[in-house]
Amino acid sequence: MDTEKFYSKLGAGYQPGVLTTVVLAAEELKRQGKKIIGLTGGMYDEESFPWREVKEIFDEATEADWRVMLQYGGTRGYQPLREELAKWMKGHGITVDPFKELMITTGSQEALDLMARIFLDKDDVIIVGSPTYLSALTAFQTSSPDIREAKLDKDGMIPEELEKVVKQVQSEGKMVKFVYIIPSFQNPMSSMLTMERRKKIIELANKYDFLILEDNPYGYISFEGPMPTPLKGLDTEGRVIYTSTFSKIVSPGMRIGWLAANPEFIMKMAEAKSSTIISNALPSQYAAAKLFERGDVDKQIEKMKKVYIKKRDVMLEAMDTYFPKEAKWNSPKGGLFLWVELPESVNATELLMEAVKRGVAYIPGSNFYTTPTHNHIRLNYSHPSIDDIVEGIKILGGLLKEQM
Ligand SMILES: Cc1ncc(COP(=O)(O)O)c(C=O)c1O
């Protein structure tokens, strides 16, 4: 059968990328009994899940609770969860009305998808950080926008660079629909947007009339002091659409995320959601509401910080020992990733398959850009065990040294 003719343009564009190819190769090697150490996705430390707390919550649920949990729920989410969330967010610098300005999503990823569906037509311009979260790019690309990049450094998106790109877009007679920004412990660089830059970017949004999508999964995992006020907390014109998630602080499997925005945008998002997800799974939302109510979310965050500081330190120490001196990397003060810059002569994308054959996988930096690059890698320290971090870095360091 000729299947090609059945696909939409979007469907035809879904092709296995380099990561899928590597995942398949890794699975094949695992099938052959070989161990592959994944320093790849931003996954949770499996020994630290709050499973006892979640189990207790379900054990204590009454028949009346189960009647709610096993029924359809509202598109905007389980009301007690939205109320708990609004209280919690207030403690983190964001004031929202839980009824009109908040919506529960299936992780933050659904929020990114909704942004594309609500705001983007083909060739509409958006600006993202360079580099940025790769699955945000794939979510936005479903609407075929014109994606421009603004440079980042260790202090996050550079406002002068952003302004340059905005001016360029406007000089072409086009408007910027939104700027996508991960201000705190950015993925993949773990950079932290300074307060001065946060204020400046809000000023730019007001001056040049664009929206901001603020994606904040990592900000709560801050190793040194509290997370700076999110852009949403500094917004006075309702331009910032904020999303965050349980995935890095409590559990990715619960698929609990949220979107905070002005009431009109939330209304649009809820209408768009009603044609796909209808409502998030109620058992997850019920457990999430109880975890907030019992104070378990804050306790879990404190616990995870300690686990991740330890793992970060083990990875940094192993890199000092095994990595070539030509490589440069950051020492993240939060989040889950290390960003490594290799000499120009090394192609991290081409090297990945050899690394997998030797038993270690990483994400090549090229996946985080829309323009071609080749000499960065992102390493994850939250998921592998301490022993695997050391072993994985030793293997990778050996391979990199051979390339120098
Ligand atoms: C920056 C960023 N945004 C959003 C997500 C999506 O996460 P989830 O859908 O699990 O909340 C991730 C996941 O890694 C991420 O790194």
The ligand as an SDF file (V2000), in Angstrom:
LIG
                    3D

 16 16  0  0  0  0  0  0  0  0999 V2000
   11.6180   23.3580   29.5070 C   0  0  0  0  0  0  0  0  0  0  0  0
   10.6140   22.2580   29.5360 C   0  0  0  0  0  0  0  0  0  0  0  0
    9.3240   22.5490   29.3400 N   0  0  0  0  0  0  0  0  0  0  0  0
    8.3780   21.6090   29.3700 C   0  0  0  0  0  0  0  0  0  0  0  0
    8.6900   20.2810   29.5910 C   0  0  0  0  0  0  0  0  0  0  0  0
    7.5880   19.2830   29.5490 C   0  0  0  0  0  0  0  0  0  0  0  0
    7.4450   18.6020   30.7130 O   0  0  0  0  0  0  0  0  0  0  0  0
    6.0960   17.9470   31.2030 P   0  0  0  0  0  0  0  0  0  0  0  0
    5.1560   17.8580   30.0390 O   0  0  0  0  0  0  0  0  0  0  0  0
    6.4920   16.6120   31.7090 O   0  0  0  0  0  0  0  0  0  0  0  0
    5.5810   18.8460   32.2430 O   0  0  0  0  0  0  0  0  0  0  0  0
   10.0340   19.9200   29.8040 C   0  0  0  0  0  0  0  0  0  0  0  0
   10.4130   18.5200   30.0080 C   0  0  0  0  0  0  0  0  0  0  0  0
   11.5440   18.1260   30.0630 O   0  0  0  0  0  0  0  0  0  0  0  0
   11.0200   20.9440   29.7780 C   0  0  0  0  0  0  0  0  0  0  0  0
   12.3130   20.6900   29.9730 O   0  0  0  0  0  0  0  0  0  0  0  0
  1  2  1  0
  2  3  1  0
  2 15  2  0
  3  4  2  0
  4  5  1  0
  5  6  1  0
  5 12  2  0
  6  7  1  0
  7  8  1  0
  8  9  2  0
  8 10  1  0
  8 11  1  0
 12 13  1  0
 12 15  1  0
 13 14  2  0
 15 16  1  0
M  END
$$$$
